Amino acid sequence: MRKTIKLPAPELSQLKEVDIDLDMTGRHYATLATSEGQIAEDIVLGILKDLIEQDANKLTLSELRYLFMLVKINAMENSYFVDVACTHVNKKNETCGHVNHFEVKLSDADLNRTPHNYKVPEINFVNLEDKEQTYKVMPPTMDMESALLNWFLIEKNHSIEEITENAQDALSFSFIRSLMHLVDKNGNRLISEVNQFETADKYFDCNKFTTIKKLYEYSAKVDSFGVQDKTYEFKCKECGGRIIFRLPLLNGLVD
């Protein structure tokens, strides 16, 4: 069933809309069934490359989540189940530990569209030639996201855990990714190639702290459009304690 889908933040998108077949085939289900231990974004990107007519590498991360959510709702089901252990501590200082089986619905995800007449944020940023330019702040595309992640995993030999849990690695990754948001008036990214990642830290010295802070804020804002990771709140079925957990959307989609 092929449909034309307008993307939720066209001002921040290279594609604006896509023509997509919402029906997965047997090989896609087989890919999902054997996906344990793999990066969810890579799995989803591989499937969407088959399903959309446009270049899936030009999707942003939020667009990737949005489109695959629609595919799974259509091709499989709206509901899926998660197991969450209760961490509530009682008056005896004992942890409940009861494993709760909860049902969640993909369609409950909030879709944050850009408002009418949305204006892409701009920032004045100094490049490595010590020249200040005005850049738009736009989400990086999936080919850029993949290039950065693979650079850390392969070239720098870091694990996913190190990137997310080691303070220095996490700072370096998030800073390079924020730089990838900068687009000049001719549509060129400040950083888009792997060979530019090694020198990215030099932009710390070129720009004021307030400028770096503003770049992080603008990057987080433009990344917030589309569908995001969900936060759920339940009561433990054993002790009645409050359970709040944040479920990464793609993890739920590929389960």
Helices and strands as residue ranges (DSSP letters): E 2-6, G 10-12, E 17-21, H 26-33, H 40-51, G 56-58, H 61-75, E 79-85, E 99-105, G 106-108, E 111-112, E 122-126, E 132-137, H 142-150, I 151-155, H 160-165, H 167-179, E 182-183, G 194-196, G 200-202, H 203-206, H 209-223, E 226-227, E 230-235, E 242-247, H 249-254
